[in-house]
Amino acid sequence: MIEVSEESRVLDMENRRLGERVEVKIPEEKRELKMPLFEKEFEKKILVDALKSIGVQATGNMKEETLLAKASELDEESTAKLKEVLNV
């Protein structure tokens, strides 16, 4: 058994009958990650987009702890803007 993470390679091997899919793993970055903030939970992508919209440098490949730290470092004005964007 081999593990192949590229979907196109898996499909190619299946089409050529070189192998068959045994298990489908959802890559960690594609799972919906819920992050707690302001006593609510938000999907990681929504939090990243909200931080970007108020001028904070954030990316989808940042760790959860890093994104939460960026949110906690905001001043009162930026925190209010973030809450407004997130409808909190």
Backbone as a printed PyTorch tensor [residue, N CA C, xyz], in Angstrom:
tensor([[[  0.8540,  -1.1650,   0.0000],
         [  0.0000,   0.0000,   0.0000],
         [  0.9010,   1.2300,   0.0000]],

        [[  0.5450,   2.2110,  -0.8250],
         [  1.2700,   3.4770,  -0.8560],
         [  0.2930,   4.6120,  -0.6010]],

        [[  0.8250,   5.6980,  -0.0910],
         [ -0.0050,   6.8670,   0.1660],
         [  0.3130,   7.9240,  -0.8790]],

        [[ -0.7250,   8.3610,  -1.5820],
         [ -0.5640,   9.3850,  -2.6090],
         [ -1.4980,  10.5330,  -2.2560]],

        [[ -0.9330,  11.7230,  -2.1410],
         [ -1.7530,  12.8540,  -1.7140],
         [ -2.3270,  13.6680,  -2.8700]],

        [[ -1.7720,  13.5290,  -4.0540],
         [ -2.2720,  14.2880,  -5.2020],
         [ -3.4310,  13.5410,  -5.8550]],

        [[ -4.5770,  14.1800,  -5.8710],
         [ -5.7880,  13.5630,  -6.4160],
         [ -5.6090,  13.1640,  -7.8740]],

        [[ -4.9160,  13.9860,  -8.6600],
         [ -4.7310,  13.6830, -10.0820],
         [ -3.9210,  12.3950, -10.2780]],

        [[ -2.9310,  12.1760,  -9.4350],
         [ -2.1300,  10.9500,  -9.5420],
         [ -2.9590,   9.7270,  -9.1610]],

        [[ -3.8020,   9.8840,  -8.1430],
         [ -4.6660,   8.7770,  -7.7170],
         [ -5.6110,   8.4040,  -8.8530]],

        [[ -6.2430,   9.4100,  -9.4610],
         [ -7.1740,   9.1490, -10.5620],
         [ -6.4660,   8.4970, -11.7410]],

        [[ -5.2470,   8.9510, -12.0480],
         [ -4.4760,   8.3700, -13.1440],
         [ -4.1910,   6.8920, -12.8790]],

        [[ -3.7770,   6.5650, -11.6660],
         [ -3.4830,   5.1570, -11.3380],
         [ -4.7450,   4.3080, -11.3840]],

        [[ -5.8700,   4.8730, -10.9270],
         [ -7.1320,   4.1360, -10.9850],
         [ -7.5530,   3.9040, -12.4320]],

        [[ -7.4450,   4.9320, -13.2720],
         [ -7.8290,   4.8150, -14.6820],
         [ -6.9770,   3.7950, -15.4180]],

        [[ -5.7110,   3.7290, -15.0880],
         [ -4.8040,   2.7810, -15.7380],
         [ -4.8170,   1.4150, -15.0510]],

        [[ -5.6630,   1.2780, -14.0460],
         [ -5.8330,   0.0340, -13.2840],
         [ -4.5220,  -0.4580, -12.6690]],

        [[ -3.7440,   0.5110, -12.2100],
         [ -2.4970,   0.1870, -11.5240],
         [ -2.7130,   0.0620, -10.0190]],

        [[ -3.8750,   0.4910,  -9.5720],
         [ -4.1830,   0.4140,  -8.1520],
         [ -5.6080,   0.8430,  -7.9160]],

        [[ -6.0320,   0.6900,  -6.6830],
         [ -7.3730,   1.1260,  -6.3220],
         [ -7.3100,   1.8860,  -5.0110]],

        [[ -8.2540,   2.7590,  -4.8480],
         [ -8.3220,   3.5930,  -3.6520],
         [ -8.8360,   2.7530,  -2.4880]],

        [[ -8.0990,   2.7870,  -1.3990],
         [ -8.4900,   2.0370,  -0.2140],
         [ -9.1430,   2.9680,   0.7980]],

        [[ -8.5800,   4.1270,   0.9680],
         [ -9.0740,   5.0730,   1.9570],
         [ -8.8620,   6.4780,   1.4250]],

        [[ -9.8240,   7.3290,   1.6720],
         [ -9.6900,   8.7180,   1.2640],
         [ -9.4780,   9.5390,   2.5240]],

        [[ -8.3360,  10.1980,   2.5870],
         [ -8.0430,  11.0620,   3.7290],
         [ -8.2820,  12.5020,   3.3060]],

        [[ -8.9130,  13.2460,   4.1710],
         [ -9.1130,  14.6630,   3.9130],
         [ -7.8700,  15.3760,   4.4280]],

        [[ -7.1760,  16.0680,   3.5410],
         [ -5.9810,  16.7790,   3.9870],
         [ -6.3160,  17.7480,   5.1120]],

        [[ -5.3930,  17.8910,   6.0450],
         [ -5.6320,  18.7310,   7.2080],
         [ -6.0290,  20.1540,   6.8320]],

        [[ -5.4010,  20.7000,   5.7870],
         [ -5.7180,  22.0710,   5.4160],
         [ -7.1050,  22.2040,   4.7960]],

        [[ -7.7140,  21.1040,   4.3730],
         [ -9.0430,  21.1740,   3.7670],
         [-10.1570,  20.9090,   4.7750]],

        [[ -9.8050,  20.4710,   5.9600],
         [-10.8190,  20.2680,   6.9960],
         [-11.2850,  21.6250,   7.4940]],

        [[-12.5390,  21.6700,   7.8860],
         [-13.0490,  22.9130,   8.4490],
         [-12.5690,  23.0070,   9.8840]],

        [[-11.7040,  23.9500,  10.1320],
         [-11.1550,  24.1350,  11.4580],
         [-11.9170,  25.2580,  12.1370]],

        [[-12.5200,  24.9590,  13.2670],
         [-13.2580,  25.9630,  14.0240],
         [-12.3290,  26.5610,  15.0700]],

        [[-12.3100,  27.8810,  15.1230],
         [-11.4270,  28.5790,  16.0380],
         [-12.2490,  29.4230,  17.0000]],

        [[-12.0010,  29.2860,  18.3110],
         [-12.7590,  30.0590,  19.2980],
         [-12.2440,  31.4970,  19.4050]],

        [[-13.1660,  32.4480,  19.3070],
         [-12.8120,  33.8600,  19.4470],
         [-14.0660,  34.6250,  19.8330]],

        [[-13.9610,  35.4980,  20.8140],
         [-15.0940,  36.2910,  21.2980],
         [-16.2610,  35.3960,  21.7240]],

        [[-15.9480,  34.3040,  22.3840],
         [-16.9340,  33.3500,  22.9040],
         [-17.8010,  32.7170,  21.8110]],

        [[-17.3000,  32.7000,  20.5850],
         [-17.9540,  32.0220,  19.4700],
         [-16.9110,  31.2050,  18.7430]],

        [[-17.3420,  30.3780,  17.7990],
         [-16.4000,  29.6210,  16.9820],
         [-16.5490,  30.0440,  15.5290]],

        [[-15.4090,  30.2270,  14.8720],
         [-15.3850,  30.6530,  13.4810],
         [-14.5260,  29.7010,  12.6730]],

        [[-14.8790,  29.5110,  11.4050],
         [-14.0260,  28.7340,  10.5130],
         [-12.7420,  29.5230,  10.3050]],

        [[-11.6610,  28.8050,  10.1370],
         [-10.3510,  29.4410,   9.9880],
         [-10.3520,  30.4360,   8.8280]],

        [[-10.9260,  30.0390,   7.6960],
         [-10.9380,  30.9140,   6.5170],
         [-11.6770,  32.2180,   6.8020]],

        [[-12.7740,  32.1410,   7.5250],
         [-13.5450,  33.3420,   7.8490],
         [-12.7270,  34.2720,   8.7390]],

        [[-12.0220,  33.6970,   9.7190],
         [-11.1970,  34.5110,  10.6040],
         [-10.0430,  35.1610,   9.8350]],

        [[ -9.4100,  34.4010,   8.9550],
         [ -8.3150,  34.9500,   8.1390],
         [ -8.8310,  36.1110,   7.2900]],

        [[ -9.9600,  35.9180,   6.6220],
         [-10.5330,  36.9740,   5.7770],
         [-10.9050,  38.2090,   6.5990]],

        [[-11.4380,  37.9860,   7.8000],
         [-11.8170,  39.1070,   8.6660],
         [-10.5850,  39.8900,   9.1100]],

        [[ -9.5270,  39.1800,   9.4940],
         [ -8.2930,  39.8570,   9.9000],
         [ -7.7060,  40.6560,   8.7400]],

        [[ -7.7120,  40.0640,   7.5500],
         [ -7.1950,  40.7700,   6.3680],
         [ -8.0070,  42.0370,   6.0970]],

        [[ -9.3210,  41.9550,   6.2800],
         [-10.1860,  43.0920,   5.9600],
         [ -9.9390,  44.2990,   6.8630]],

        [[ -9.3510,  44.0670,   8.0440],
         [ -9.0440,  45.1990,   8.9290],
         [ -7.5580,  45.5620,   8.8850]],

        [[ -6.8350,  44.9810,   7.9200],
         [ -5.4500,  45.3680,   7.7090],
         [ -4.4020,  44.5400,   8.4220]],

        [[ -4.8020,  43.4160,   9.0080],
         [ -3.8470,  42.5380,   9.6880],
         [ -3.3130,  41.5340,   8.6820]],

        [[ -2.0030,  41.3200,   8.7030],
         [ -1.4050,  40.3460,   7.7930],
         [ -1.7160,  38.9470,   8.3150]],

        [[ -2.4910,  38.1780,   7.5390],
         [ -2.8840,  36.8230,   7.9300],
         [ -2.9970,  35.9660,   6.6810]],

        [[ -2.6430,  34.6820,   6.8330],
         [ -2.7480,  33.7510,   5.7110],
         [ -3.3940,  32.4620,   6.1850]],

        [[ -3.9260,  31.7200,   5.2420],
         [ -4.5910,  30.4610,   5.5510],
         [ -3.6620,  29.3790,   6.0620]],

        [[ -2.3670,  29.5050,   5.7950],
         [ -1.4600,  28.4600,   6.2560],
         [ -0.8470,  28.7640,   7.6220]],

        [[ -1.2930,  29.8430,   8.2650],
         [ -0.8320,  30.1430,   9.6240],
         [ -1.4640,  29.1690,  10.6040]],

        [[ -0.7520,  28.8920,  11.6760],
         [ -1.2920,  28.0100,  12.7110],
         [ -2.4070,  28.7290,  13.4650]],

        [[ -3.2780,  27.9280,  14.0630],
         [ -4.4000,  28.4680,  14.8340],
         [ -3.9010,  29.4160,  15.9230]],

        [[ -2.8380,  29.0070,  16.6310],
         [ -2.3080,  29.8190,  17.7270],
         [ -1.8360,  31.1860,  17.2230]],

        [[ -1.2190,  31.2040,  16.0500],
         [ -0.7090,  32.4560,  15.4850],
         [ -1.8510,  33.4030,  15.1450]],

        [[ -2.8980,  32.8750,  14.5390],
         [ -4.0460,  33.7170,  14.1880],
         [ -4.7330,  34.2700,  15.4340]],

        [[ -4.8960,  33.4180,  16.4460],
         [ -5.5250,  33.8790,  17.6840],
         [ -4.6470,  34.9090,  18.3880]],

        [[ -3.3300,  34.7290,  18.3220],
         [ -2.4110,  35.7020,  18.9200],
         [ -2.5300,  37.0460,  18.2090]],

        [[ -2.6280,  37.0180,  16.8870],
         [ -2.7870,  38.2660,  16.1250],
         [ -4.0750,  38.9790,  16.5340]],

        [[ -5.1390,  38.2150,  16.7290],
         [ -6.4150,  38.8070,  17.1330],
         [ -6.3260,  39.3800,  18.5470]],

        [[ -5.6000,  38.7040,  19.4340],
         [ -5.5090,  39.1730,  20.8180],
         [ -4.5850,  40.3850,  20.9640]],

        [[ -3.7000,  40.6160,  19.9890],
         [ -2.7720,  41.7500,  20.0340],
         [ -3.4000,  43.0500,  19.5320]],

        [[ -4.6170,  42.9830,  19.0320],
         [ -5.2560,  44.1670,  18.4570],
         [ -5.5980,  45.1930,  19.5300]],

        [[ -5.5420,  46.4770,  19.1500],
         [ -5.9730,  47.5220,  20.0760],
         [ -7.5050,  47.5580,  20.0990]],

        [[ -8.0600,  48.4190,  20.9560],
         [ -9.5210,  48.4620,  21.1220],
         [-10.2460,  48.7770,  19.8190]],

        [[ -9.7180,  49.7390,  19.0820],
         [-10.3630,  50.1500,  17.8320],
         [-10.3680,  49.0100,  16.8130]],

        [[ -9.2290,  48.3370,  16.6680],
         [ -9.1370,  47.2210,  15.7190],
         [ -9.9910,  46.0440,  16.1700]],

        [[-10.0380,  45.8020,  17.4800],
         [-10.8780,  44.7230,  18.0070],
         [-12.3430,  45.0040,  17.7050]],

        [[-12.7570,  46.2580,  17.8550],
         [-14.1410,  46.6360,  17.5480],
         [-14.4410,  46.4180,  16.0640]],

        [[-13.4800,  46.7760,  15.1980],
         [-13.6640,  46.5600,  13.7580],
         [-13.7820,  45.0720,  13.4470]],

        [[-12.9290,  44.2610,  14.0950],
         [-12.9630,  42.8150,  13.8670],
         [-14.3040,  42.2350,  14.3090]],

        [[-14.7840,  42.6620,  15.4660],
         [-16.0880,  42.1870,  15.9480],
         [-17.1980,  42.5760,  14.9740]],

        [[-17.1010,  43.7730,  14.4260],
         [-18.1090,  44.2320,  13.4650],
         [-18.0830,  43.3700,  12.2060]],

        [[-16.8830,  43.0770,  11.7120],
         [-16.7460,  42.2490,  10.5100],
         [-17.2900,  40.8450,  10.7600]],

        [[-17.0590,  40.3220,  11.9700],
         [-17.5050,  38.9640,  12.3100],
         [-18.9480,  38.9230,  12.8230]],

        [[-19.5990,  40.0780,  12.8750],
         [-20.9860,  40.1730,  13.3720],
         [-21.1210,  39.6610,  14.7970]],

        [[-20.2100,  40.0860,  15.6580],
         [-20.2540,  39.6650,  17.0700],
         [-20.8530,  40.7850,  17.8770]]])
